[in-house]
Each structure stands twice: as structure tokens, then as C-alpha cells.
Amino acid sequence: MRFRDALAPRLAVQTFDCWLALRVDGKVPKKDLLCPLGLPPAALPYIMLMEWMGEGEEFRCRLVGDGVREWYGASVVGSSMRDLIPPEAHEQRVPLLRHCLKEGAPAWFSGPMLVNKQPVRRAGRLMLPVSYRGERPDGIVMVVFIDEAAHTRPGIALDETRTCPRAELG
């Protein structure tokens, strides 16, 4: 199944399509084109803009939507991924973010949303690579899609991961 066809909800597909439309010559969009004006308005409250701080460094949160801020009960801007999630969750999630940067292609994962390093609800996340500077991907716009029907269960293990092959980007 193609990456786009496997995305749900519909807003995830619309968000992916917006990212695709902003690519130029096969390169990821500039952060300023996508975030926030290039995204569907309904996705804006649920974005986290993460910047890669360099090899051996970390992903750091540069912007969050109001919905994300409400979940955390405070702004997490300036926080690193290590600040926000426990080490075992970091080990599962960061390779997907790095994949996005290396391949210049989106990824998806679903599983627990962690607040104060504890699972609070189930959610899917669409990760879209962007460029802060130059042409190479060095940031990720992550859009969170809460699964209101799913029950929170213990643990931090991911339910699903999926990466978009470059061949599907056209």
C-alpha cells in the first residue's frame, strides 16, 4: 500500500498533500513556506516544529500549536526530545525523525502520546521534513492526530511505523 493511501484521518492526507505541493525540484519545502501557512488550518493547533541541532546533538522544539501546548500544560518550545519523552521512547521515535532528514521523505507513527513522559492518549504523527537553511532537510514538522476512539493503555511501545519511499514522491 502506498504511503499516502495508508494515512488516516483525512486531515493527515491533506497535510501530506500540502507538503508535496510545496516541494520544488524534488527538494523538501522551506520551513517558512510550510509552517504554518502551507498547512491546512485544521492541522495548525496540532503541530510541533522540530529542528535538528546537529550530529550527536538533538531535535529541539521550535514551535508548537495551541492544542499541543494545552496537552503539555505549558509551552515546550526550546525543549529537546530527550526533555519530553523517556529514553526508551526516544530510541523508538528518533530513528524515524532521522530517516525523514536523511531521505527527505515523510514518515508516520502511531502509539501513545506522552505528556510528562507518561502515556495520556493514542495518536498518530505525520512527520514532514523541511529545511531551515539551505536545501537539505534539517527540521521536521510533526502533526499530531489524536485518536479519540482509542483507549490509553500502559506502555510507550509504538503501534505502527511507516516511512514514505522517495519513489512515491514523484
C-alpha positions, 0 to 999 in steps of 0.5 A: 500500500502506498504511503499516502493511501495508508494515512488516516484521518483525512486531515493527515492526507491533506497535510501530506498533500500540502507538503508535496505541493510545496516541494520544488525540484524534488527538494523538501519545502522551506520551513517558512513556506510550510509552517504554518501557512502551507498547512491546512488550518485544521492541522495548525493547533496540532503541530510541533516544529522540530529542528535538528541541532546537529550530529550527536546533538538533538531535535529541539522544539521550535514551535508548537500549536495551541492544542499541543501546548494545552496537552503539555500544560505549558509551552515546550518550545526550546525543549529537546526530545530527550526533555519530553519523552523517556529514553526508551521512547526516544530510541523508538521515535528518533530513528524515524525523525532521522530517516525523514532528514536523511531521505527527505521523505515523510514518515508516520507513527502511531502509539501513545502520546506522552505528556510528562513522559507518561502515556495520556492518549493514542495518536498518530504523527505525520512527520514532514521534513523541511529545511531551515537553511539551505536545501537539505532537510534539517527540521521536521514538522510533526502533526499530531492526530489524536485518536479519540476512539482509542483507549490509553493503555500502559506502555510507550511501545509504538503501534505502527511505523511507516516511512514514505519511499522517495519513489512515491514522491514523484 
